[in-house]
Amino acid sequence: MSLFQNKDIALAFSKYLRAGNAAAVWLDYRRSLLRRRVIINNYPPAVMIEPTNICNLHCPLCPSGNNSLKRARGAMSYELFCTIVDEIYRKVGMLILWNQGEPFLNPAFIDMIRYASNKDLYTMTSTNASLELDCEAIVQSGLNKIIISMDGVSEATYNQYRVNGNYNLVLENMKSLVKAKRDFSKSKPLIVWQFIIMRQNEHEIEQVKRMAKDIGVDKLDFKTVQIYTRDDLHFLPTDHHLSRYMAEEKHFELKTRLLNRCRRLWTQPVINWDGELSICCYDKDLSFRIGNISENSFAALWQGPAMNRIRRQILQNRAKYEICRNCGEGIVQKLRL
């Protein structure tokens, strides 16, 4: 009998394997930077898995919401999810369960969380919470962290960006999650209210602090907004300290210099809903095709020639790629206010 056929032994060993793997990955990355050549011999410590790229909202800066996403729409099957988890769980420690789309629109999503939690994986997700949520099931699923995106204290402000959203339903879901944690005496999931700072809501910062405290969420995160074209400049806050960009009337650029490095290519790939491996969450349209998990093992793709070619190019000239020129890697995306 294989050692790992015993679940308890497998989970115990996996904790040591994950810690060792994470340390080894970091060393691979540092050595790659030092030698300016790709060194990758291990699994990433975290994997982002896209439950679906379908969304119920029409947020103007989101490729899924504004219908600019070029990939086919769909939802990951429970069977594919389990296949992925079964291959990676001994070395990977964290699953980031979102990308494009609203995760809870996948009817198997809570079952996916349960499956991953039973493998002792740290699981986190992000939701607009503008749909009916089974908050008790979420709390009992084993989910470690849930981020709720709500960018307005008032309904009028909220509706300016979360187009087709339901302000009152989001508040109700937030309160229900807090209540369910209390009712079941659970310490998780960590409930995080994420507030993206834009021009229309920057005046509500102090109000949202009070509101988050009153509701009882565990944490309030302020995030800078990402824009794509000069037509989006009106979303940037008037206070430039609250933005990741330097902006003029018709021009914007990131405040920090783009370096020829990217730790995400060593630490956090994305698996889209259909099994396609993506280099990172900024490659929203799968411009860089690595391969499909349904046709190849994760390890073969992760350490394969297609992925290593991109790593090598990033070490030489990251600014060559458009998605990298507007990437938040290495800059402050979350603010302490």
N, C-alpha and C positions, 0 to 999 in steps of 0.2 A: 504493500500500500504506500502511495506517495505521502510524504510528510505533510504536504499541503492539502490533503483530502480531509484532514481534521481541522474543522473551522477554527477552534480556539487556538490551536498551535499556529495555524496560518496567520491569524490576526496578530498574535504575539510576535511572531517573526517579522511580520510586515512592518511593525512600528520601527524596529531596528533597521530594516532594509530601507525604509523611507528616509529615516534620518541620515543614514549613510549615503543614500542616493542624492539627497539634497546637498549635502556637503561636497560630494564629488562633482555635481553639476556646477556648483559655484566655482570650484577649482578649475574645471574645464573652461568655463567662461573667462576667468581671470588669465589663465594661460593663453587662451586664444587672443585676448587683447594684447598681452605682452609680446607674443610671438607673431602677431598679425597673420595667423593662419588658423583654420578651423580645427578645434579639438572638441569632440563630442563623443562620449562613451557611455552615457547614462540617460535615464528617462528624465523628463521634466518633473519638478516637484508639484506642478499644478497643470491641469488641463481644463480649458474652457470648452464646454459642450453646449451646442445650440439646440434646445428642445424644439424650437420652431422659429421661422423668420416671418411668421404672420403676426400682425398686430391689430388690435381693436381701436387704436388711436391714429391720428394723422398729424403728429408733431412735425412742424415745418422743417426742422433741421435733421430729422431722422430719415435715412434712406428707405427704411421699411415703411414709415408713416407717410412720407411724401411721394411714395411710389417711384423713386429713382433707382431702387435696388434692381440690379440686372439679373440676379440669380433666380432660378425657379423657386416658387413658394411651396412650403410643405412642412411636415412635422416628423421628427425622428420617431421611429418605431421603438416600442419597449424592447423588442428582441435585439435590435442593433445596439441600443444603449447598454443592455446587459452584456453583450459580446465585448463591447469596448471596456467596460468596467472589469470584466473577468480577466482581460489581458493586462490591464495597467495597475490594478489596485495594490499589488504587493510593493510597488516602488513609488507610485504617485500618491501624494498625501491629500491633495485638495482637488475638488471639482467645482468649477465656476459655471453655474448652470444658467447661462444666458448668452446672448450675443445680439443678433437682430431679432425683433419680434417680442411678443409677450409670452413668457414661459408657461403660464398657467392656462393658455389656450390649448396646450397639448393635453388631451384627456388622460394620458398615462403619466403625467408629470409627477404627481405625488407618489405614485408607485415607483417611479425612477429614484426619487429621493430616498424612499425606504430601502430600495435595493442597495444603493450606494452607502447608506448609513449602516446597513447590516455588514458591510465590508469594512466598517470603521473608517470611512473616508470623511474628511471635513467637507461639508456641502454648503454652498451659499448661492443665493439667487437674487435677482433684481426684478421688480414688478412695478407696473403703473398702478396696480391695485384698483383699477377702474372696471372691475368685473366681479361677479359673485365669487367670493373665496370661502372655502371650507376652512375656517381659521382653526378649528379644533383639530382637524386632520393634519393641517400644516404643523401645528405645535407638536403633535404626537408622531410625526413622520421621522424625526431625528434630524431635521434641518438645523444647521448650526447658525446660519445668518440669513436674514432677509432684508433687502434694501427696498424701501418704498419711495418711488420718485414722485414728489409733489412739489411743484414750484410756485406755489402761491398760498398766502394765508387767506386771502379773500377769494370767493368764487370767480369774480370778474378777472382778477389777476391770473388765477389758475387757468381759466379758459383761453387766455391769449396764446398760450403755448401748447397745452394739452388738449388739442382739438379733438372733439368727440368724447372727451373725458367726462366723468361724473364726479364732481367735487365732493358731494355729500357721501357717495359710496366709498370713495377713497378714505375719508375720515372715519366712516363706520368700520371699514376693514381694519384700519390702524388700531382703533379702539378695541375691536373684537380680538385682535391678535394679542394685545396687552392683557386683556381679560382672560383669554384662554391660557396664557402662560401662568397667570396667577391661579386660575381655577385648578389646573393640573399640577401646580407646584413644580413647574419646569424652569430650568435656568436658560434654556434655549428654545427657539432661535433668538439670537441677538437681533433686536428690531431697530433698524436704522432708517431714519427719515433723511432722504437725500434731497437737497434743495439746490438746483442749478441756478446760479446768479446771472440774471439777465437785466437788461435796461428796465423792463416793465415790473420787475419785482425787487430790485435792489433796495428800495425804500422799506421793504418788509422784513429786513434781517432781524431787527430787535423783536418784532412781533412773533416771528416764527420760533425764536428761542423760547419765548414765554409759552407759546402754544405747544411746542414739543414737550416741555416740562409738564404742562397741565395734562396732556394725554398720557404721558408716562412711557414714551419710547425710550429705548436704552441709549440711543445716540442720535445726534443731529450732525449731518455732514453738509458742508457747503462746497459746491463744486463749480469750477469755472466752465463756461460754455464753450463748446467747439463750433466754429463756423467753417464754411467751405469756400464761399465766393464773396466778392465785395458787395453783392446784393444782400448778404447776411449781416453787414456791419451794424445795422440798426438793432441787432440783438445784444451787442456788447454793452456792458454797463458804462455809465458815464464816469464812474470812479475807476481809473485805469489800474488801481491796485487790486481790483476784483476781477481782472481779466488776465488770461494767459498770453494775450497778444499786445504788440505795439501797433496802434492803428492810427491812420490818418483818414482823410476824407474818402479816398478811393483805394486805399492800400492797407494791408495788414500782414504781419509776420509774427512768428513766435518770439517771445522775449529772450529765449535762451539759444545759444549757438548749437547747431546740429552737429553732433559728434559721430564719428564712424564706429558706432557700436550700437548694440541693442540686446539687452539681456533677455528680452522676451523670446528671441529666437533660440535661446538655450533653456528657458524656464517655463514658458506658458504658450503652447500652441492652441489652436482652435480646431474643433471638429464640428463642421456644419451639420445641419439636420439630416442631410442625405449621405453622411459618411465621408465627405470630402475634407481632407486635412488642409487647413489654411495656416499661413505663417503667423498671423496674429489677428486681433479683432479689428485692426484698421484696414485690413484687406477685405472690405465688405462685399465686393463683387467677385471675389476669388480670381483676382488678376494673376496670381501666382499659383498655378495648379501643381500640387505635390503628389496627389494620388488619393485613392479612396480606401477607407478602412474595410469596406466590404470585399475588396479585391486583394488587399495586402495587409500584413500585420502592421500594427502601430509602430513597432520597433523598426521595421524595415523602412517605413516612410520617414520616421523621425531622424534616423541616422543615415538616410539614403542620399544619393547624388543630387536629387532636385533640391532638397532642403539645404544640403551643404553648399551648393552653388550660390544660393541666396545669402547664406551666412557669410560666405567668402566675399561676395559683392558688397555687402553692408560694411564689412571691415575695411573695404577699400574706398568706397564712395557712396555713403548712405544718401546724400542729397540728390543722387541720381533719380530716386524714386519719389513720385508725387505723394504717395500715401505717407512716406516718411517725413516729407517736408511739413506736414501738418499733424505730426504725431505728438502725443502728450508724453511719450516716454522720456524720462529724465527731467521733466519740468513739473512745477507745482500745479496739480489739478485740483487738490482739495485745500481749502483755506481754513485757518484757525481764526475765528472771529468771536 
